[in-house]
Each structure stands twice: as structure tokens, then as C-alpha cells.
Amino acid sequence: MKSYSLLLFVLLSSLYCATSSALTSDAFIQCLNAQYSEHPAPISQVIYTPKNSSYNSVLAFSIQNLRFASSSRTKPAVIVTPVHESQIQTVLYCAKKHNIQIRIRAGGHDFEGLSYSTVSPIEFVMIDMINFRSVDVDVASGTAWVGSGASFGELYYRIAEKSSTYGFPGGFWATVCTGGLIGGGGYGTLKRKYGLAADNVIDARFMDVNGRILDKESMGEDLFWAIRGGIASNFGIVIAWKVRLVDVPKIVTVFAVRQTLEQNGTALLHKWQTVAPKLDRDLYLRTSITAVTQDGIRTVQITFEALFLGGADRLLLLMKESFPELGLVTKDCMEMPWIKSALFFAGGSAFTLGESIEVLLNRSAIPRQYLKGKSDYVKVPIPIEGLEGIWERYFQVDDGAIVIDMSPYGGKMYEFSESALPYPHRAGNLYMMFIGVMWDANTTMEEQNKRLDFSRSLYSYLGSYVSKNPRGAYVNYVDLDLGVGTSYKEASKWGTKYFKDNFKRLVQVKTAVDPHNFFKHEQSIPTFTKISDM
């Protein structure tokens, strides 16, 4: 009898919550229609609920991590795809009025799916910025205004339309959008020459919690600092960024050289750790490490992948002087315009160099993945025995199940202080490490959990070889394993890993501009609730 009563209570509670949720979202939509009634274009045209036949396709279009496409995560009660700033202002007003949380999605690449789902069963509205994707390039001033919903493929393409000698130090993957990546710092092949994407933002069009539209001058120094690396959606909504374009030569050179353990790969990687950060800043040389099977033998393959801002002849001379062990030769090198190099790095094997650059405009060109990612920073070279310990663990999972990417520092990255922007990982770091485990739609739940456990085990193993006190992490590779919570004490566990000493300043800015913590998620910047914390 007690079991029956408990079951009845749970069922009635669930029914009440579902009914209450539906009533709240209905009232929210009524508020939107009422507040926007005087505008010529009805806001109903950009509102989607689960009752709409197009809801699922709108939601799924920008879910880049398929791990959350059909998971038990809570999905938005309402999706709004605004086409005008006034519609965003209306959403903010009605969400606050009806006490509904919002999430903001630009490209949907966030590793934990927090822009379009929640871990806890709460009702929320998703603002999808996909229609704010204009790119206005001004060659005369060497600047561009780019909407937060524009992808880097679109930005690179529009720059190339106007100039063959301008580029931008944005991300690798063409489908990643500027709103999220720049808001968390953002790095790519030009970081050793020009720094992060956020280092090259000179203005912004930003909407605060009260719906005010601000620029650099009107928002003030602290908020402008915070949104360039502190995850802008913690503080409001970026409508557009004004970015500084950077000089690139008419011809650049790329290469990808692959070596296995049997081809002296371990020694090469060990040497790379000290060479790559000291190379000429025109040369970006990263590594990507996977397990493969060749002739029936499992091994580890290390890909040395590079962009050089210049021709092959000079590149060969630099490599001969700095890293002759790699054995780079002329046939390995491919010369091309900078925009073509964007294809080379834009999404693994998704693009080929022979394709038209129009493919950079295709938001569906890169296959989507099931992914769990983690990050680390390395200050002291991992010794040979440490690398060999990684290889032993690689053989515990299937080929293609794990990748480690190592992205070198040095050059311009060493010229910024840790507090210049919220992104603190500057001088003293040899390279950043990304650890990712992947699977496909046919992978069993048991195997998925095995790979997730493996990523955590490998992360634990690497603890002896990476940054400490705190152990650093890259906020754009958001990792809920680091902790969740809304209080300052809870958030400090992961906040200091992402931002180091900048975390407290970010909380101070948050408390000033969003004192009621309206913009929040499982790992957002909290507010101070006690004066003693400040």
C-alpha cells in the first residue's frame, strides 16, 4: 500500500509539474505576443514550441554534439529565433516577468550542450542567434563587424571576398560561431602570430539584462573586459563583435606529416614540446594523436600539422634549423592562399583542398560527433616515460575512440599578461592539450560509459604532468566533471581552473551588471551574495 501511495504521489507530482510548466510557457508566449503587438512583423513567426511540427528540426539544426541530441537532458520549452534586436528585448522582458530561465545558442558547439539543454529539469527558453549572421568587412580600416550567429567559415569567406591579404585569428572549425568562441577567448592557427580571437575584438554590440544595447564605451571597461574571454553569455547577449583584421601573405604553406611509434614518433613528440613554442611566430605546428591499426598491428599515430605564413622555401629552411628530426621535404608542403588553408584546418577530413571555398558557408558540411572533451595546459615537457604511459592507455580503447590535440604557445601569446583578458593561460605554458573521446550512433551505452570513464582515468593520469595549483582548463572546452553550482564557493572549484585569479573579478562584474543572476547555467559565473565574499 505504501509503494502504491508513493507511486501515485510521483505520478501526480510529475503531472502537476508538466501542467505548471505548460501554463508558464503559455503565459510567456502570450506576453511575447502582447508586448510585440505594435510591430509590423508578428513575433509568432519566430516562436517554436514542442507543439510545432518544425520544433525538432529547429532545435536539432545546431546541435553539434550528438551526445545530447536525444539524451534525457531537458530541452527548451520555447525556442525563439529572433530576426531583430527588439525581439530579443521582448524575450528578456517576458522571461523575467514569468521567472523563466533563458539559454543563448550561437553555433551549438558547446561541449556539454548547455546552450540548448539543462541537466536539471527546469523550464527554459532558448534564444537561437542563427539569424544574426551578417558580416560587414571594411578593408580601408582593416576591421569587420560580425554577427554573433555568424560562423567562422562565413567570416573567413567574407574577408576573402574583399581581400587576399587580410585574415582573422579565429577558430579551426568553420561551423563554430563567433558568439560563443570569441566570448571564451578563441584560438586557431594564427594565435602565435596575433593572439586569441578575443585579443582582436575592438568593440561590441551587447544587450544587458535590462535590454539596453551597449557598445564598448557605454558598457564600461570592466564589462568589455569580461565578455572577451569570460563567456559573454554570463553577462548578457552579444549581438555583434567589431574585430581587427590581421595581415596575412598572399601565399601560405601547410603540411601534415604522420609518424607512428615505430617511426620514432615518441621521440619526435618529446622534442616537439620544446621546439614548437620557440619557433618563428609565423609558424604554427600542432600535433594530433590517435590510435590506428596498420598491417594488423595497433600503434599510435602522431600527425604534425602546420600553417606557415610564407612560402615553402623559407619554411623548409626554418624546419631544417629548428626541427630537422621531422624530416620535412618539399613534397610535404602545399602552398596556397590563406583562405584555402582555412579548408585544410576547417574540420578534419570534412573538407578537401580542391573544394571551392563556398563550402565554408555550409553549416552542415562537417559531420557531427558524439563527444566528451577535456583540456589541460602543459608547462614542463612530459618525459618519455610519461608519453609511453599515455600510449599504454590508448590501447585500452578502440581505434578512433580517443584523440589528443596539442596546440603550441609562444610568440604573441607570451606578450599578454594573465589579467589582460579573463583568459589567463599565457606565458609559461608550452602548449594546450585537448583530450576527446568519441563514438557513433551504433555504440552501445555500455561502451559509451566505458569511454567516458576512460577519459576521466586518462585525465587523472595526466595530473602529474600538467599545470597545477590550479590545474588549468579552457572554458570553451566546458567540462562538467570539474563541478557545477551557483554559489561563489561551488563555482570557485571550476572557475579558478578556467580563469585563475581573474575569476573573482568576473564575479564582481557579474554582480554589478546582473545582480539577480538572470543569465545562468550549470557552470556560469555566479554573483556575490555576501559582502565578505567580495
C-alpha positions, -999 to +999 in steps of 0.1 A: +000+000+000+029+024+008+045+016-025+012+024-043+008+057-025+044+067-033+039+058-070+007+078-071+024+108-054+052+107-080+028+105-109+006+133-096+037+154-089+050+148-125+016+157-139+015+189-118+050+199-129+042+193-165+009+212-163+025+240-144+053+242-170+029+243-199+009+271-182+041+291-176+053+288-212+018+296-225+018+328-203+053+336-216+042+333-252+011+354-245+034+380-230+056+380-262+027+385-285+012+412-263+045+431-259+053+429-296+018+435-310+026+470-323+054+458-346+046+451-382+062+416-382+045+394-356+069+377-332+049+345-335+068+338-367+100+332-348+085+312-318+086+274-317+073+250-290+071+212-290+036+216-304+051+230-337+060+205-364+092+224-370+103+225-334+125+194-336+143+204-368+150+240-354+164+225-322+185+198-340+199+221-367+227+235-344+232+206-321+268+198-329+274+173-302+251+144-309+257+131-274+229+155-263+206+152-294+184+125-279+196+124-243+175+127-212+185+163-208+157+188-206+151+206-239+137+242-243+100+248-236+102+276-262+127+284-289+129+319-303+149+327-334+149+365-334+155+385-365+156+419-348+171+432-316+137+443-304+125+407-303+154+398-280+144+427-257+109+414-256+121+378-247+142+392-219+112+413-205+088+383-206+113+358-193+120+380-162+083+387-158+074+349-157+106+338-140+118+316-169+155+310-175+170+315-209+198+299-227+216+315-257+228+295-287+251+307-314+266+277-332+257+249-307+293+236-304+295+238-266+309+206-253+283+200-227+252+211-246+244+239-221+232+264-247+202+242-257+196+218-227+198+216-190+210+189-166+182+196-141+145+195-151+138+233-153+117+252-178+137+275-200+136+294-233+164+292-259+173+322-279+189+310-311+211+337-327+213+320-361+197+350-379+223+374-365+250+364-390+258+394-411+295+402-418+305+437-428+341+439-438+358+473-441+391+468-459+400+505-456+400+504-418+411+468-415+380+459-394+348+439-396+315+438-378+304+402-375+271+390-360+273+366-331+254+339-351+279+341-380+302+311-384+339+315-388+336+299-422+313+328-431+337+354-416+367+339-434+348+337-467+336+374-465+371+386-457+385+367-487+358+383-509+373+417-501+410+410-496+436+383-502+459+398-476+436+400-446+426+372-422+414+368-387+428+346-358+396+327-352+388+290-347+397+260-367+363+246-374+343+265-400+309+259-384+318+273-350+301+307-345+317+339-332+293+345-304+305+316-283+341+311-294+352+348-290+332+350-258+355+323-243+388+336-259+390+316-291+422+303-307+433+290-341+463+287-364+472+324-361+474+326-323+512+326-321+513+355-346+483+375-334+469+361-301+434+349-294+403+360-313+392+379-282+425+398-282+415+412-316+380+425-306+378+463-306+341+469-299+309+450-294+271+455-297+258+440-265+224+437-248+224+436-210+198+421-186+176+452-189+175+451-227+199+481-231+221+479-262+256+489-253+289+494-270+325+495-257+322+530-244+287+527-228+293+493-212+325+504-195+359+489-191+350+461-168+322+446-188+340+449-220+369+431-204+346+403-191+328+395-223+361+389-242+370+356-226+348+353-196+319+337-217+299+366-228+265+349-222+272+350-185+266+388-186+241+393-214+238+388-251+264+397-278+246+410-309+278+415-329+316+419-325+338+445-342+371+428-349+405+438-361+416+421-392+452+409-394+478+408-422+484+375-440+507+370-470+492+361-504+507+327-502+509+305-471+521+269-467+506+240-449+517+204-443+507+173-424+534+147-416+523+115-399+546+093-378+539+062-358+556+049-327+576+026-350+588+056-369+603+073-338+570+091-330+576+092-293+610+109-296+596+133-321+567+143-299+591+147-269+612+171-290+582+189-303+572+200-268+602+223-265+606+232-302+571+243-312+567+272-286+600+286-297+595+285-335+593+316-356+558+331-348+549+328-385+549+290-380+522+272-361+529+235-357+504+214-337+501+177-331+471+153-332+475+118-317+452+088-325+454+051-323+454+032-356+459-003-369+485-008-397+491-042-413+473-058-384+494-041-357+479-015-334+500+016-329+498+053-321+500+078-350+511+114-344+502+140-370+524+171-372+502+197-388+513+232-396+504+266-411+533+288-421+528+325-431+550+324-461+564+302-489+577+266-488+613+275-493+616+296-462+595+271-442+619+243-452+649+263-440+632+271-407+623+234-401+658+223-410+672+247-384+647+241-357+633+206-361+653+186-386+643+153-369+608+156-385+624+152-419+602+177-437+607+177-475+594+198-504+567+173-514+551+175-479+545+213-484+514+228-501+514+265-510+480+283-512+461+315-504+453+319-467+416+313-473+424+278-487+443+270-456+411+275-437+397+245-456+428+225-445+420+231-408+383+236-410+371+203-398+394+173-400+387+153-431+354+171-438+369+193-465+394+188-492+418+214-506+403+210-540+369+221-530+355+256-536+358+280-507+319+283-509+319+251-488+329+274-458+294+288-459+278+253-454+269+249-418+262+212-423+294+203-441+312+189-411+300+156-397+286+159-362+301+138-334+293+121-301+320+137-280+333+142-244+361+167-242+386+178-215+415+202-215+449+208-199+479+231-200+515+218-200+543+240-186+571+213-184+577+188-212+561+154-205+590+129-202+594+099-225+580+076-198+550+098-193+542+097-230+546+059-230+521+058-202+496+076-225+502+051-253+495+022-229+462+037-221+454+044-258+454+006-264+426+001-239+400+016-263+392+011-300+409+029-328+394+063-333+379+064-298+403+090-285+422+119-298+447+142-281+455+175-298+484+196-286+484+233-296+517+252-290+521+286-273+549+311-276+550+342-299+523+367-293+506+346-266+535+353-243+531+390-247+498+393-228+496+394-190+473+368-173+449+396-164+448+413-198+416+394-205+397+368-185+416+341-204+447+337-182+467+309-198+495+329-214+533+330-207+548+299-191+526+274-210+543+253-236+510+241-251+474+234-245+461+198-246+426+187-257+415+152-248+385+139-266+367+106-266+342+099-294+317+073-306+289+068-331+252+061-332+259+023-331+280+024-299+263+006-270+256+025-238+280+002-220+308+012-244+299+049-242+302+047-204+335+029-208+349+057-230+336+084-206+353+065-177+384+062-198+386+099-204+384+106-167+410+079-160+434+094-186+428+129-172+437+116-137+469+101-151+479+133-168+476+152-135+513+146-127+524+162-159+502+193-164+497+227-147+489+227-110+475+250-083+452+254-100+452+228-128+442+248-158+413+242-182+400+260-213+365+274-207+354+269-243+360+232-237+335+233-209+337+202-187+310+195-161+333+169-145+351+199-129+320+207-109+286+226-110+269+251-087+256+286-084+273+298-052+307+315-052+322+287-032+309+260-055+318+279-087+354+285-074+362+249-079+360+251-116+361+289-120+397+291-109+407+264-133+392+283-162+402+318-151+427+316-123+429+349-104+405+365-129+376+345-116+370+369-087+369+399-109+345+382-132+322+376-102+325+412-093+315+423-128+286+398-128+273+411-095+274+447-109+257+441-142+234+411-135+229+412-097+199+388-097+219+362-117+194+361-145+219+347-171+229+314-156+235+277-163+252+248-146+287+264-148+280+301-152+297+329-134+278+334-100+271+366-081+284+376-047+256+371-021+277+382+008+298+413+012+325+392+029+330+372-004+338+404-023 
